[in-house]
Amino acid sequence: MSNNSTFRNVAIIAHVDHGKTTLVDAMLRQSGIFRANEEVAERVMDSNDLERERGITILAKATGIRYHGTKINIVDTPGHSDFGGEVERALKLVDGVMLLVDASEGPLPQTRYVLMKALEARLPPIVVINKIDRPDARIQEVLNEIYDLFIDLDAVEEQLGFPVIYTNAKLGIALMDPDEPQEGKNLRPLFEAIVNHIPEPPGDPEGVLRLLVANLDYSDYLGRLAIGRVFNGTLRLGDEVGIAKLDGSLQKTKITKLFSFEGLRRVDETVGGPGAVLAIAGVEGITIGETVTSAEDPAPLPHIQIDEPTIAMTFTINTSPFSGREGQYVTSRNLRDRLDKELLTNVSLRVEEAGGPDSFKVMGRGELQLAILIEMMRREGFEVAVGKPEIITREVNGKMSEPLELLVIDCPEEFIGVVIEKLGRRKGKMEKMINHGSGRVRLEFLVPSRGLIGLRSEMLTDTKGTAIMNSLFHGYIEWQGEIPTRPTGSLVADRPGKATGHAIFNLQERGEMFLEPGTEVYEGMIVGENARDSDLNVNIVKEKKLTNMRASTADEAIRLVPPKLLNLEQAIEFVRDDELVEVTPKSIRLRKKVLKANQR
């Protein structure tokens, strides 16, 4: 395997739901990676439960496919800008990109971010238009939109000469011309396009070893795995190498375990030349951005830049009266170990102690990234209380400055007014508005990051679920003053017990309830949203007085308005500074930081 022409490394860029994972499944099947009798999970690349449920790719993953003696390494990229750190690193592993677009929806804002990064890195693209069997497919218009997008992102002349393949990933068919008959076709044109249009990896197999670590994985048996790509030289099992650390020092070590990716399995390797994507095990403390190089003659590659965190949340142990009932990990030591483990593989997070041994300040790129971490912990059996998300400010030229985001909203024309008004209140400035003439409009705003907290759910409500939002970090701006938050107060339980239908019925006119009759509550737990701006202590466990007098109206059925049951993101967006979200494997509760009513 000394000849580089045996490798092709390609990243796949696609919007949520455009069929990326289905296409990769079909490629794996047709390249014979799966044996005929092997059970294959649908949507192979989204391996984590959360990714399957939300339909988003969070972690960049790699898989390998063989086609006529060429090994094609496919690296998956997340489309969401909250995972920008993952995108930058995925692109370091490849020599070209495959842009996958739905034949009806066309290129949407989320693909824009990754494509922009790929074009900046001068990677040659292949365009795949998928779902050509859709009744509402508009293939030619979509292709024109793709050209417009490339020109808008300042693509150079060579990048505009991309090949276009038309596919139906479900059936595993690829065509060079959308009108040709589909009988008996397979994905061969796509494999050919990858081999012919994606350049061979550069590098001299005899030169100085340079392998850049671009991702981390963790195995319970082998500990930390560093995933990287050989840019120059050859790495062999048992070699003595030097690891060029981020601080400039050199750590010498011996390579004891080497893997490559075939389909979904890790395969033992003994040697890897330029272009090989490998995983190295057993190297203590190795991390992203470091170079594995020659111990005698080190030649480190430049480090990878990762987006600054813009949002912070406080994680503390659960101190409510119900603590320890539903989760198995409840102590601050469990919490600390779990956050340390997350830091091993999640580079765009930072963790600091926050006033006391039981609470930690966790910083990340956006509320989605942090909500996903909380959701993963809750599924693993953790109980944790989290505070309201805050913005990380910094001094610029002696003035307090806050992070600014470029927000792109794609929505139907009739909602333009609502969207502009909503963002005006959140200190957003409209930069441009593009009307495609298809009934949908694209609006671009510059908004302070804190103006985005809680925006997603409001925006979906206001546009009846039709808006598509995406935001990118844009820089820092002078502090923009107060942004109005929710104008309402909370309804707070003033004693423990079980909520009764009778009490809820009498409280309905005061505001919106968050729980059903029969739910257990404790003093200081938030049971609803007050219609006024102040908090109100209420007795939600009050029983109906029973007398032996009959009344003509006594047994009329009470009618309860269905409660608003908050999910994790809504709860995080709802809380104020003096409130917490209590997250356990079974429940999400809202509470006051100070539970006793007389101390508040």
C-alpha positions in Angstrom: 0.0 0.0 0.0 2.9 2.4 -0.6 1.3 3.9 -3.6 -0.8 7.0 -2.7 -3.2 6.4 -5.6 -5.0 3.7 -3.6 -6.6 6.4 -1.4 -9.4 8.9 -1.9 -10.5 11.0 1.1 -13.8 12.8 0.8 -16.1 14.7 3.2 -19.8 14.6 2.8 -21.8 17.8 3.3 -25.5 17.8 3.5 -28.5 19.5 5.2 -30.5 17.6 7.7 -32.8 15.1 6.0 -31.4 15.3 2.5 -30.4 11.7 2.6 -26.7 11.7 3.5 -26.9 8.7 5.8 -29.1 6.7 3.4 -26.6 7.4 0.6 -23.6 6.2 2.7 -25.6 3.1 3.6 -26.1 2.3 0.0 -22.4 2.9 -0.9 -21.4 0.5 1.9 -23.8 -2.1 0.7 -22.8 -1.9 -2.9 -19.0 -2.0 -2.2 -19.5 -5.3 -0.5 -18.4 -4.2 2.9 -21.4 -5.9 4.5 -21.6 -9.7 4.0 -24.8 -10.8 2.4 -26.1 -12.2 5.7 -25.1 -9.3 7.9 -27.7 -7.3 9.8 -27.3 -3.6 8.9 -28.7 -0.9 11.1 -30.5 1.8 9.0 -28.7 5.1 8.9 -25.3 3.8 9.8 -23.5 7.1 10.3 -25.8 8.5 13.0 -24.7 6.0 15.6 -25.7 7.9 18.7 -29.4 7.7 19.8 -29.7 11.4 20.0 -28.5 11.9 16.5 -31.1 9.4 15.3 -33.9 11.1 17.1 -33.1 14.7 16.2 -31.9 13.7 12.7 -28.7 15.7 13.1 -25.1 14.6 12.9 -23.2 15.8 15.9 -19.9 14.0 15.8 -17.8 13.8 12.6 -17.2 10.1 11.8 -15.2 8.2 9.3 -16.0 5.1 7.3 -14.0 3.3 4.6 -15.2 1.8 1.4 -13.3 -0.2 -1.2 -13.9 0.3 -4.9 -11.8 -1.6 -7.5 -8.6 -1.4 -5.4 -9.1 2.2 -4.3 -9.9 2.8 -0.7 -12.4 5.7 -0.3 -12.5 7.2 3.2 -15.7 9.1 3.8 -15.8 11.6 6.6 -19.1 12.8 7.8 -19.5 16.5 8.7 -22.1 18.0 11.1 -24.2 20.7 9.5 -25.0 22.6 12.6 -22.8 25.6 13.4 -22.9 24.8 17.1 -20.6 22.0 16.1 -18.3 24.2 14.1 -15.2 22.8 15.9 -16.1 19.4 14.4 -16.4 20.8 10.9 -13.0 22.4 10.7 -11.4 19.1 11.8 -13.3 16.9 9.5 -12.1 19.0 6.5 -8.5 18.5 7.6 -8.8 14.8 6.9 -9.9 15.1 3.2 -8.9 16.2 -0.3 -12.3 17.0 -1.6 -16.0 17.3 -0.7 -19.3 15.8 -1.8 -22.2 18.2 -1.5 -25.5 16.4 -1.2 -28.7 18.5 -2.0 -32.3 17.5 -2.0 -33.9 17.8 -5.5 -36.9 19.7 -4.2 -35.6 21.8 -1.2 -32.4 22.9 -2.9 -29.4 24.1 -0.9 -30.5 25.3 2.6 -28.7 27.7 5.0 -27.1 24.9 7.1 -25.1 23.5 4.2 -23.7 27.0 3.6 -21.4 27.0 6.6 -19.6 23.8 5.9 -19.4 24.5 2.2 -17.9 27.9 2.9 -15.2 26.3 5.0 -14.5 23.7 2.3 -14.2 26.3 -0.5 -11.9 28.4 1.7 -9.7 25.3 2.1 -9.6 25.0 -1.8 -11.2 21.5 -1.7 -12.6 20.4 -5.1 -16.4 19.6 -4.9 -18.6 16.9 -6.4 -22.4 17.8 -6.4 -24.9 15.1 -5.8 -28.6 15.9 -6.3 -30.6 13.3 -4.3 -34.2 12.3 -4.1 -34.8 12.8 -7.9 -37.8 10.5 -7.5 -39.7 13.2 -5.5 -42.9 14.3 -7.2 -42.0 17.9 -6.5 -38.4 17.6 -7.7 -37.2 20.7 -9.5 -33.8 19.5 -10.6 -32.7 22.3 -13.0 -33.7 25.2 -10.6 -31.9 23.5 -7.8 -28.7 23.2 -9.9 -29.0 26.9 -10.7 -29.3 27.7 -6.9 -26.2 25.6 -6.3 -24.2 27.6 -8.8 -25.6 30.8 -7.2 -24.5 29.6 -3.8 -21.0 28.8 -5.0 -20.6 32.2 -6.6 -22.0 33.8 -3.5 -19.3 32.0 -1.4 -16.5 33.3 -3.8 -15.7 29.9 -5.4 -12.8 30.1 -7.8 -13.1 29.1 -11.5 -11.8 25.5 -11.0 -14.3 24.9 -8.1 -17.2 25.8 -10.5 -16.3 23.0 -12.9 -17.8 20.4 -10.6 -19.4 17.2 -11.9 -23.1 16.7 -11.0 -24.5 13.2 -10.2 -28.2 12.6 -9.8 -29.2 9.9 -7.2 -32.0 8.1 -5.6 -30.2 6.9 -2.5 -33.1 4.8 -1.2 -32.8 2.6 -4.3 -29.0 2.9 -4.6 -29.1 4.5 -8.1 -26.8 7.2 -9.5 -27.2 8.8 -13.0 -25.1 11.3 -15.0 -28.3 12.6 -16.6 -31.6 12.8 -14.6 -33.7 11.8 -17.6 -32.0 8.5 -18.5 -33.8 5.2 -17.6 -33.1 3.9 -14.0 -33.5 0.2 -14.6 -30.5 -1.9 -13.7 -28.5 1.1 -12.6 -26.3 1.3 -9.5 -24.0 3.8 -7.7 -21.2 3.2 -10.1 -21.2 6.8 -11.6 -20.8 8.2 -8.1 -17.8 5.9 -7.3 -16.2 6.8 -10.6 -16.7 10.6 -10.0 -15.0 10.3 -6.6 -12.0 8.3 -8.1 -11.7 10.7 -11.1 -12.4 14.1 -9.5 -11.0 13.9 -6.0 -7.2 14.3 -6.1 -4.9 11.7 -4.8 -3.5 12.5 -1.4 -0.2 14.4 -1.7 2.9 13.4 0.3 6.1 11.4 0.0 6.0 7.9 1.6 9.8 8.1 2.1 9.7 11.6 3.7 9.5 12.8 7.3 6.4 11.4 9.1 3.6 13.9 9.7 0.2 12.7 11.0 -2.2 15.4 12.2 -4.7 14.3 14.9 -8.1 15.7 13.9 -10.5 13.8 16.1 -10.7 11.7 19.3 -12.6 8.6 20.1 -12.7 6.5 23.3 -12.7 2.8 23.8 -13.2 1.1 27.2 -10.5 -1.4 26.4 -7.9 0.7 24.7 -8.5 4.1 26.3 -8.2 7.2 24.2 -7.9 6.8 20.4 -6.5 9.6 18.3 -7.9 9.7 14.7 -5.7 11.4 12.2 -4.4 11.5 8.7 -0.9 10.8 7.4 0.2 13.9 5.4 3.8 12.7 4.8 6.0 9.7 5.4 4.9 6.3 6.6 3.7 5.2 10.0 4.4 1.6 11.0 3.3 -0.4 14.0 6.1 -0.4 16.7 7.7 2.8 15.5 9.3 5.2 18.0 7.7 8.6 17.3 7.6 12.0 18.7 4.3 13.8 19.5 4.5 17.5 18.9 2.3 18.9 21.7 0.3 22.1 21.5 2.6 23.9 23.9 5.6 23.2 21.7 7.2 20.3 23.6 7.9 16.8 22.2 6.6 13.7 23.8 8.4 10.4 22.7 6.4 7.2 22.6 6.0 3.9 20.8 3.0 3.1 18.6 1.5 -0.1 20.0 -1.9 -0.2 18.3 -2.9 1.0 14.8 -6.3 0.8 13.1 -8.0 1.9 9.9 -11.7 2.0 9.2 -13.5 -0.5 7.0 -17.3 0.0 6.9 -18.1 0.4 10.6 -15.3 -1.7 12.0 -11.9 -0.8 13.2 -9.3 -3.0 11.4 -5.8 -3.7 12.7 -3.1 -2.1 10.5 0.6 -2.5 10.5 1.5 0.4 8.2 0.0 3.6 6.8 1.3 5.8 4.0 0.3 9.4 2.9 -3.5 9.8 2.8 -4.3 7.0 5.2 -6.8 7.8 7.9 -5.7 6.0 11.0 -6.6 5.6 14.7 -3.7 5.3 17.2 -4.3 3.8 20.6 -2.3 3.8 23.8 -0.8 7.2 23.7 -1.2 9.0 27.0 -2.7 12.5 26.8 -2.6 12.9 23.0 -5.1 15.5 21.8 -6.6 17.3 18.8 -4.3 19.5 16.7 -1.1 17.7 17.7 1.2 16.1 15.2 2.7 12.6 15.3 6.1 13.1 13.7 9.7 11.7 13.7 11.3 11.7 17.1 14.7 12.7 15.7 13.6 15.3 13.1 10.2 16.7 14.2 8.2 18.6 11.6 4.9 19.6 13.2 1.9 20.7 11.1 0.0 24.0 12.0 -2.6 23.7 14.8 -6.3 23.6 14.1 -8.2 26.7 15.1 -11.4 26.0 17.0 -14.3 28.5 17.5 -14.4 30.3 20.8 -17.2 29.4 23.2 -19.9 32.0 23.4 -22.4 30.6 26.0 -21.9 29.4 29.5 -24.2 27.4 31.8 -23.8 26.4 35.5 -24.1 22.7 36.2 -24.6 21.8 39.9 -25.6 18.7 41.7 -29.3 18.2 42.2 -30.2 19.6 45.7 -34.0 19.3 45.5 -36.1 17.2 47.9 -36.4 14.6 45.1 -32.7 14.2 44.7 -31.5 10.6 44.2 -34.9 9.2 43.5 -34.5 8.6 39.8 -30.8 8.8 38.9 -27.9 6.7 39.9 -25.1 9.4 39.6 -25.9 12.3 41.9 -22.7 13.3 43.7 -20.3 16.2 42.6 -17.6 13.6 42.0 -19.8 11.8 39.5 -20.5 15.1 37.8 -16.9 16.1 37.7 -15.8 12.8 36.2 -18.4 12.9 33.6 -17.5 16.5 32.5 -13.8 15.5 32.4 -14.6 12.5 30.2 -16.6 14.8 27.8 -13.6 17.1 27.6 -11.5 14.2 26.3 -13.4 14.1 23.0 -15.3 17.4 22.8 -12.8 20.1 22.1 -15.1 23.1 21.8 -16.2 22.8 25.4 -14.5 24.4 28.4 -15.2 23.6 32.1 -14.3 25.7 35.1 -15.2 25.5 38.8 -17.9 27.9 39.7 -18.0 29.1 43.3 -17.8 25.9 45.4 -17.0 22.3 44.9 -20.4 21.2 43.7 -20.9 23.5 40.7 -19.2 23.9 37.4 -19.3 26.5 34.7 -19.6 24.7 31.3 -18.9 26.8 28.2 -19.8 25.9 24.6 -20.7 27.2 21.2 -24.5 27.4 21.6 -27.4 26.3 23.7 -28.1 23.4 21.4 -24.6 22.0 22.0 -25.1 22.3 25.8 -28.6 20.9 25.7 -27.3 17.8 23.9 -24.7 17.3 26.5 -27.3 17.5 29.3 -29.6 15.1 27.4 -26.8 12.6 27.0 -25.9 12.8 30.7 -29.6 12.3 31.7 -29.8 9.2 29.6 -26.7 7.8 31.3 -28.4 8.1 34.6 -27.2 11.5 35.9 -29.1 13.9 38.0 -28.1 17.5 37.5 -29.4 21.0 38.0 -28.6 23.7 35.4 -29.0 27.4 35.5 -29.9 30.0 32.8 -27.5 30.2 29.9 -25.3 33.3 30.0 -23.2 35.0 27.4 -19.4 35.1 27.7 -18.3 38.7 27.4 -14.8 40.1 26.9 -13.0 43.5 26.9 -12.3 44.9 23.4 -10.4 48.2 23.4 -11.4 48.9 27.0 -15.2 48.4 26.3 -17.3 45.5 27.4 -18.1 43.5 24.3 -20.4 40.6 23.6 -20.4 37.9 20.8 -22.3 38.6 17.6 -23.8 36.1 15.3 -24.8 36.1 11.7 -28.3 34.6 11.7 -29.9 33.3 8.4 -33.6 32.7 8.5 -35.4 31.0 5.6 -39.2 31.4 5.8 -42.4 31.8 3.8 -43.2 35.4 2.6 -46.2 35.8 4.9 -44.1 35.7 8.0 -41.5 38.4 7.1 -43.2 41.0 9.4 -43.3 38.7 12.4 -39.6 37.7 12.0 -38.3 41.3 11.5 -40.3 42.5 14.5 -39.1 39.6 16.7 -35.5 40.2 15.9 -35.8 44.0 16.2 -36.7 43.5 19.9 -33.7 41.3 20.3 -31.3 44.0 18.9 -30.9 42.3 15.5 -30.0 44.4 12.5 -31.2 43.1 9.1 -28.3 42.9 6.6 -30.0 41.6 3.5 -33.2 40.0 2.2 -33.3 37.7 -0.8 -36.7 36.7 -2.4 -36.3 33.5 -4.4 -39.7 34.1 -6.0 -40.7 30.6 -4.8 -42.8 31.9 -1.9 -39.9 31.6 0.5 -37.6 34.4 1.6 -34.1 34.4 3.0 -33.3 37.1 5.7 -29.9 37.7 7.1 -29.4 39.5 10.5 -26.5 40.4 12.8 -27.7 39.6 16.3 -26.0 39.5 19.7 -25.6 35.9 20.7 -27.8 36.4 23.8 -30.6 37.5 21.5 -30.7 33.9 20.1 -31.4 32.3 23.5 -34.9 31.0 23.3 -35.4 32.3 19.8 -35.7 28.9 18.1 -38.8 27.7 19.8 -40.5 31.2 19.5 -39.6 31.4 15.9 -41.1 27.9 15.1 -44.3 28.9 16.9 -44.6 32.2 15.1 -44.0 30.7 11.6 -46.1 27.6 12.2 -43.0 25.4 12.1 -41.8 26.6 8.6 -38.7 28.7 9.5 -35.2 27.3 9.0 -32.7 29.0 11.2 -28.9 28.9 11.2 -26.4 31.1 13.0 -22.6 31.5 12.7 -20.2 33.3 15.0 -19.4 36.7 13.5 -17.1 38.5 16.0 -17.6 40.8 18.9 -19.7 44.0 19.2 -20.0 46.6 22.0 -22.5 45.6 24.6 -26.0 46.3 23.1 -27.9 47.1 26.3 -30.8 45.2 27.8 -32.7 42.7 25.8 -36.2 42.1 27.2 -36.7 38.5 28.5 -39.9 36.8 29.3 -42.4 39.3 30.7 -44.2 36.8 33.0 -43.6 35.5 36.5 -43.7 31.9 37.8 -46.4 30.1 39.7 -44.5 28.4 42.6 -45.8 25.6 44.8 -45.8 26.6 48.4 -46.0 23.1 50.0 -45.2 19.5 49.1 -47.8 16.9 48.0 -49.6 15.8 44.9 -51.1 18.2 42.5 -55.0 17.9 42.5 -57.4 18.5 39.6 -59.4 20.7 41.9 -56.5 23.1 42.7 -55.3 23.2 39.1 -58.9 24.1 37.9 -58.9 27.0 40.3 -55.5 28.2 39.2 -56.0 28.0 35.5 -57.1 31.6 35.1 -53.9 32.7 36.8 -51.7 31.4 34.0 -50.4 28.4 32.1 -49.8 25.2 34.0 -46.8 22.9 33.5 -48.0 19.7 35.1 -50.8 17.2 35.2 -53.0 16.3 38.2 -51.3 13.6 40.3 -47.8 15.0 39.8 -45.7 15.2 43.0 -44.4 18.6 43.9 -42.2 20.2 46.5 -42.0 23.6 48.0 -40.3 26.0 45.7 -41.0 23.9 42.5 -42.3 26.0 39.6 -45.7 24.6 38.5 -46.7 27.1 35.9 -46.3 30.5 34.3 -48.0 33.5 35.9 -49.9 35.8 33.5 -48.5 38.8 35.5 -44.9 39.8 35.8 -44.5 38.8 39.5 -44.0 35.3 41.0 -47.0 33.9 42.9 -46.9 31.2 45.6 -49.8 28.8 45.1 -51.3 25.8 46.8 -51.5 23.2 44.1 -52.2 20.3 46.4 -55.5 21.6 47.8 -58.2 19.0 48.1 -61.9 19.8 47.5 -63.8 20.3 50.8 -66.3 17.4 51.1 -69.6 18.1 53.0 -72.7 16.1 53.4 -74.9 18.8 51.9 -76.0 18.2 48.3 -75.7 21.0 45.8 -77.3 20.9 42.4 -74.0 21.7 40.7 -71.7 19.6 42.9 -70.7 16.8 40.6 -70.2 18.7 37.4 -67.1 17.6 35.7 -64.2 20.1 36.0 -62.6 21.0 32.7 -58.8 21.3 32.7 -56.9 23.0 30.0 -54.1 20.7 28.8 -50.8 21.6 30.5 -47.8 22.8 28.6 -45.2 20.1 29.3 -41.8 21.6 28.7 -39.0 19.7 27.0 -35.3 20.2 27.9 -34.6 23.1 25.5 -37.9 24.9 26.4 -37.1 24.6 30.1 -33.6 26.0 29.6 -35.0 28.9 27.7 -37.8 29.5 30.3 -35.8 29.9 33.5 -34.7 33.2 35.0 -31.5 34.0 37.0 -33.0 32.9 40.3 -34.3 29.6 38.9 -32.9 26.2 37.9 -33.8 23.3 35.7 -33.7 20.0 37.5 -32.8 17.2 35.1 -33.1 13.5 36.0 -33.4 10.4 33.8 -37.2 10.5 34.2 -38.2 14.1 34.7 -37.5 17.7 33.9 -38.6 20.0 36.6 -38.3 23.8 37.1 -37.5 25.2 40.6 -36.5 28.3 42.4 -32.8 28.4 43.6 -34.1 29.2 47.1 -36.9 26.7 47.8 -38.4 28.2 51.1 -41.0 30.8 50.3 -40.2 32.9 53.4 -36.5 33.2 52.4 -37.1 34.3 48.9 
